[in-house]
């Protein structure tokens, strides 16, 4: 994704109209994890998180996590709820300047140039650097993203080569029913200005006569786009003054685990309380292999289907098979 600790100059095109990107020093799948860097003090996790992790619900050698819940029946449910054939993206535009960039790892950067060829032809060329994680861009968290006590999902040490990385999920992609829960609509607010609990989700579903079935994707709209439009700044983390006050609480994370949701597609991420107590949906990535689609934008979906909790259609997630990657930027689609 980035040059990691290599000299970034090897990523820059050489001058000239026919410049090429040749970087023999960069090797795909390079492992920069070092178990010695992990903290010797065990993480303070709630018992219910530890119990879930110890249960190994998909077997001791699994690397797919909650993708296992997307079986033939779940995909058939998704196909059955396609009504119009229209598709809507849940992606935010790719931008740089996220909180986690550094001079060595600058995050998103895109260069284009033109290369002429003999006979009057020519080729447009691109060079793209991505830092999938952060609060700005829409991405999937793979199962080697969140670590606890020096291990990723399945108890694998962080320096182990075989992990639940993006390329493990990429071959078949992810297709399942998208259950859209509109928290602001249910509460009568513009956005979720307090944490979202399991009771909030239950009430919104009950009001629409819906039930989340195992393998469904939960599209949890907390109104981030309206918050950012009203305040004029990007949503900050739950520990900052730029936070909206919402996010999914620890109770909400426990609800997601208990309902056997395959994918959590959300816009506001974890609440302050959930993050502070290590009882968040992100920690469920480590515990049960929960797949997260972070930083979704639900504005276009609301415009297409109207407000209110409902079955949105089929969620379609196609992934770049980047060996060893712990996340990838993407454009999740809802096929209605």
N, C-alpha and C positions, 0 to 999 in steps of 0.2 A: 504494500500500500504506500508506504513512504520509504525513504532510504534508511530508516531506523538510525543506527549510529554511524552509518557510512557518510562520507563527504557528499553533501547534497549537490555539489557541482557536477557529479556524474549524471545527474538527472536532467541537466540543462542542455538544450540542443546547441550544437556548435554553430557558429555564424555561417551565413551563406544561404543562397536560395535552395540548395539541395541538401540541407543539413539533415542528419539522421540521428536517431537516438540509439546509441550503442553503449551498453553498460556491462561489460564482462565481469565487473566486480560485484554486481548485484546478483544474488542467487535466490530464486524463488523458494519460499517456504523456510527461510532461515529462522532458526529458533533462538530467540534472545532471552527466553525465560531462564531464570537461575533460582533453583529451590533455596539456595543459601541466602537469597535476598528476603525471604519470607520472615515474618515476625514469629519468634518462638513462643509468644504468649497466645494461647488459644482465643479465638474470637468469642465474644459474649453473645451467644445466640439464644433465642427462646427455645424451650424444650420441644415445642411442636415443630419447629424448623428442623432441629436435629433428628427428631423421630421420622419425619418425612424423608430426610436424606438417608437414614439408615435402612428404610424400607426397600430401597432400590426397586421402585414399582415396575421398571421395565427390564429388570435383570441386571446382574453384576457387570456385564461387559457392554452395556448399551452406550451408544454415542449419539442417539437421535432425540432423546428426551421426549417431550410431549408431542413431537411429530409422530410418535407411535400411535397416538390417539386418532390420527387422521387415517382411518381405514377406508375400505371400499364403501361402507355404509355412510360415512361422513362425507365422502366425495359425492356420492349419489344424492345426499340431502342438498349439497351445494348446487348440483346441476338442476335439481328440481325447483329451486327457488329463483332461477334466472327467468325473468318475465319479458324484458324489453330488448335484451341483447346489447344494451348500452354499457360502456365501461367508464369508471371514474377512478382517478388516481387519488391516493391518500398522501402523496409525497409533498414535502416542502421544497422550494427551489434550493439547489445546492449553493451554499454560501461559505465564505471563509470567515475568519475572525472569531471563532468559537473560544470559549474560556480555556480550553485545554491545548491550544497551540503554543509552540515554542519556536525560537529561531531555528533549532535543529529539525523540528518536525512541524512544518508550517501549516499542516492541514490542507484544506482544499486549495488547489491551484490548477488552472487550465490554460494551456498555451495552444495556439493553432498556427500553422504556417503552410506555405504552398511549396510544392516540389514539382518543378517542370520536368517533363520527360520528352524524349524524341518523338517526332511526328506530330507535334501540336497538342499532345495530351498533357495532362498534369494531374496532380493528386493533392487534395487537402489532407493535412496531417494534424494529429492531435497528440498532446502529452498531458496526462491527467494524474494528479496526485490527490489521494483521498485520505482523510482521517475519519473513518466511519463514525466514531463515537462522539459524544458530546450532547449539547442541548439544541443545536441548530438544525442539523440535517437528519432526514428520515433514514433509519437504518435498522437492520436486524442484529440483535445480539446473539452470537453463537454461544455454544456451551463451554467454551474456553475463554469466556470474558470475565466472569465473576468468580473470584477465588476465595476460599475460606480455609484457614490453617494450611496454606501452601498447596491446596488441591483445587482442581476444577471439578465439574460435574462428574459423578461416578467415583469420586475419591482418587482421581488420577493426579499424581504430583504435577505441578505446573511445568516442570521441565521434561515431562514425558512426551514423546513425539506424537503418539496416537491420542487424539482428543476429539471432542464433539464439535469440530470446526466447521466453517461454512461449506467446505467442499464435501462434507459428509451429507449435508442436507440438500445439496444442489442437484444431484442427478434426477430426482423425481419432482423437484419443486414442492410447493405446498398449495393445495387447493382444498378449501373447506367452506362450510357455511359461515357467513359473517352476520353475527347478531349485534346490531348497533344499539347501544344504550346511551340515550341523550340525557345526561344528568342535569344540565342547566334547564332543559325543558321541563323535566320532572319537578325541579325545585322552584321554577319560576324566576330564575336569575339569568344573567348574561353568561356567567361562568361559575365554576365551582370555587367559591371563596372560602370553603372549609373542606376538610378531608372527606373523601368518599368511602363509606363503609359498605359492608356486605348488605346491610339493610336498605341502603339507598338503591343498590343494584336490584335487589329483590323487588322493591316497591315499583321501580320503573318497569321491570319485566312484567310484574303482575298487572299493572295498569294497562299493558298492551296485550295481555293474555299469552305471554311467551314463556318458554322454558329453555334454558341453555342445556343442550345435550352434550355428552362426552365427545370431544373432538371438534366442537364448534370453536370458532374464533370469536373472542369478545372484543368488539370495537367500542372502546370506552371514551366517549366524547365528553370532556370536561370544559370545553369552551375556550381553549387556549387562544385560538385565532381572534376571538372577540376581546379577550383580555389584552392581547398585544396591540390590537387596533385602538382600543380605548386609552391605553397607557403610553403608547408610542415607543415601547421598548420590548425587546425579546424577553420571554419568560426566563427568570433566573432559577438557580437551584433552590431547594426548600430552605437552605440556611441563609439565603440572601434577602435583601430588601426588595429585589425584583420578583420575588415569588408571589403567586396569586393567592396563596393560602389554602389551595386545594391539594390535588394529588390523591393517590390511592393509599388509604391507611393500612396499618397492619391487619386490621379486621377484614378490609377489602382484599388484601393479598391472600389471607386464609380462605376467603370465599372462593377466589379464583382456583386455588389448589383443590378445594373440596368439590368443585363442580367439574373438574377434569377438563378445564379449558385447554385447548391445544396452543393457541396463539393469543397473546394479549397485545392488541393494537391500541395505543393510547397517545394522548397528546401532552398531558401534564406530568406524567411519571409519578414517582413516589412522594408521599407526603413527608413533612418534616418529622413527624412522630415515627413513621415507619422506617425512615432512614436512620434516625438516631438510635432506634432499638434493634437494628439489624433484623427487622421482621418485614422486609419489603418484598415486593414482587421481583426486584432484581436479585435478591438473595435466593428466591425460588429457582432462578436459573441454575444456581449451584445445587440446590437441594433435590429438585425433581426434573431439571432440564426444561424449565418453562421457556418457551420461545417468546421473545419480546420484539415488537415492532415499535421502536421509540420515535417520538417526535412526529407523529402522524398529523395531518391537517385534514379536518373533516368538513371544511367549508364547502368544497365542491360536492361532496356527498349529500350534505344537507340541502344544497340548492337543487340537486337532482331528484331527491326523494321526499323532501319536506322534513319538517322537524318532528321529533317524537321517536321513542324507542320502537324498533321494528327489525324484521329480518331484511338486511340490506341487499343480499344477493350472495354471490360466491366470491370469497377472497382468494385472489391468485397472487402468489409470491414466487417469482423466478429469481434465482440467485446466481451470481458469478461464482464459479468453482475455483476460488482462490485457495490454494493449498495452505492449510494451517491457520487461515484467517479467523480472528475472533469476532469479526463483524463485517458488514458490507452495506454500503449505501444502495438504496433501491427505490423503486416506485411501485408500492403495492397497489393492486387494482381490485376494485369491486366490480364484478360483472353482474349487472342487474337484469 
